[in-house]
Amino acid sequence: MPIPDFQGDTFVAFADISGFKEMMKTQETAVRAIDKFYTAGYRILQEEPTVHGMFISDCAIIFVNAGSTEERLLKILSVIDRLNRQLLQHEIMLTTSISYGDFSYHQRLEFQGIEKNPIFGNAYVTSFLDNEAGQPRIQPGQCRIVKKNLPHVDMTRFLSLEDSGKHWTFYWMTSDPAEIEAFKRMYRDAYQQKYRGMLHAIKTAANNH
């Protein structure tokens, strides 16, 4: 089903596959990841008539085109939750940035066999830049909402959201707010173990010479 034209303020998510550059070293791994990403995304979006998405290489642009502000936020968070959980079954992680603002999508067929789909708007640019170069650096599995330009929404109603400075972090992997702190500790420990592993490798090599 084609994506309907849209112009207005809404929530826009930019998501991409974590570690895809490393996956590309093995063609089979990269192709498999993209296939799982597209398959999960198309299946989920078919079940959400007001949420639409474009999948390009290892990235997805997802937006909502109907409903109240809170309904739109709820819809896009639900899609991101489901997308992450389905890909997790294939050991694929995403990074996702969501922002609110002006967004425009129009289909334009210019020549037979060549289709251009212009995407414009501050919301898309903000989501893309936050995912690519936002501070603090977004981490694998993380989903966050940029606070800048957010309309008035009672974010405390969304139990898996936590205020984290410039963003609201969406802990899609938890089902109870009480689980968030435990998850954050476990995630930090995993990062520190990675650092200690790299340190051990360097010291072992250095001591051998």
N, C-alpha and C positions, 0 to 999 in steps of 0.2 A: 504494500500500500504506500503510495507516495506521501511525502511529508507535506502537510498543508502550509501555504504561505502564512507568515506571522510577522506582525510588527507591534511592539509594545514593551512594557516593563514586565519582567518575569525572572524566575530563577534559571540559571544556566550552569551546568556542570561540565567541567573538562576532566576527563579521566584517561589515564594511560597505563600500560602494563609496566610494572616495576622490573628493572633489569633486562629490558628488551634488547638493548645493545649487546649484552653478554649472550643472550639467546641467539642472536643473529650469527654468532660464530659457528653455530650448527644449524643448517637450513631446516632440517627436520623439526628441531625444537621450536624454532621461530614460527614455522608454518602451523605447527600444532597449537601453539599459544594463540595465534591470531584466529584460527578456526574455532577454538573454544570460546574466545572473547566474542566473536561475531555471533556464534550460535546462541550463546547465553543472552547476549544483548537483544537480538531480534526476537527471541522467544518471550523475554520479559516485556519488551515494549509492545508486542502484539496484544498483551493482556492489559495494557494501560492506555486507553484511547486518547488521553489528554497529555501523555508524555511521548516525546519524539526524540529520535537520535540519529546521528550520522557517524558511521564508523570508517575511519581512514587510517590505514596501516595499524599501528598499535594504540591509536587514540580514539576517543569517542567524545562527541559534543551532544549533550542531552539537555532538553528544555521542556518546560510545561507551558501549554497554551490556553488553559482554562481553569477556572476555579478562583476562590478567594486567595489572598496572599498565604494564609496559613494552610489552606488545602493544597496549594501548589508546593509549598515547602514539604509538607507531609508526603506528597506524591513522589517528589524527586528523591527524598531521603529513602523512601520505600524501595524505589528502583535501584538506588546505589547499594542499599543493604542486600537486596536479593542478588544483584550482579556480583558483589564481592563474595557472598556465600557460595554461589554456584561455581565461581572460578577457583575458590579455595579448595574445592574437591579435586581440582586438577593441579594443585600446588602453584597457582598463579595469583599474584598479588597486584593490586592497583594502587595508584595514588589518585585522589580526586579532590579538586577544588571547585567550590560552588560560590557563585556571586549573584547579586540581584541588580538589575538595571535594564537599560534599553537593549533590546535584541531584535534583529530583523533577519528573516530567512525568506528567500524567494527563489522559486524554481524558474529557470530560464533555459529553454531549448534554443540554441543558436544555430547549430548545423546538425544534419542527420548524423547520429552516432556520437556527437560531442555534446555533453551536457554540462552547463555551468550552474553551480548552486551557490550564489553569493551569500555570505554570512557577515553581518555587520553588527555593531553595537558594543557599548561599553561593558556589558556583562560578560560577553565572550572573551574580550581582551583581558579583563580583570581575572577571570578564571584561568585563562591560559598562562598569563604572567605569574600568577600566584603558584601554579603548579610547576612552572619551569624555574622560577627564580625567587619565589617568595621567601621571606624570612619570618621565623626560622624555617630551614629547609624542610619540605614535606618528606615524610618517611614512608617506606613501603607499607601498604595496608591502611594508610591514614586517609581520612576524609575530613575536610574542614570547610567552613563557610566563612568567606571574607566579610568582616563586619562593615566595611566601608559601603555606604549607600543602602544598607539594609533598611527596609521599611519597618514600621512599628509592628513587631510580632512578639508575643509573649513566649520567648524561647524556653522559659522554665517549664512550659507544658510538654516539651519534648525531652523525655527523661534520659535519653542517651546523649544529650548535648552538654558540653562543659565549656565555660568561658575560659579561653586560653590567650587572652591579650588581644591581638589584632584579629583573632578568629574565634569562632565557635567550633570546637572539635566534635565530630559525630562519631561516637563509639558504637558503630554498627555491630561489632562482635560481642557486645554485652547485652543482656536482657534486663539488667537491674542496675540502677545508679550505684548501688553499693559495690558492684563488681569493678567499677572503673579504676579505682585506686590500685586494686590487686593486679588488674591488667597492666597498668602503667608501670608498676614495679617489675612485673615479669618481662615487659618489653625492654625496659632499661637494662635489666640483667642480661638479656639476650644480646644487646648491643655491646655491653661491657665484655661479655664472653668472646664476641667477635674481635674486639680490640686486644684482649689478652691473647687470643689465638695468633693474631698477626705479630704481636710483640714476641711471643714465644718462638715463632718461625724465624724472625729476624735475629733474635739472640742466639738461637741454635746455629744458624748459618754463620754468624759473626764469630762465635766461639770455636768454630771448626777451622778457622783460618788465622 
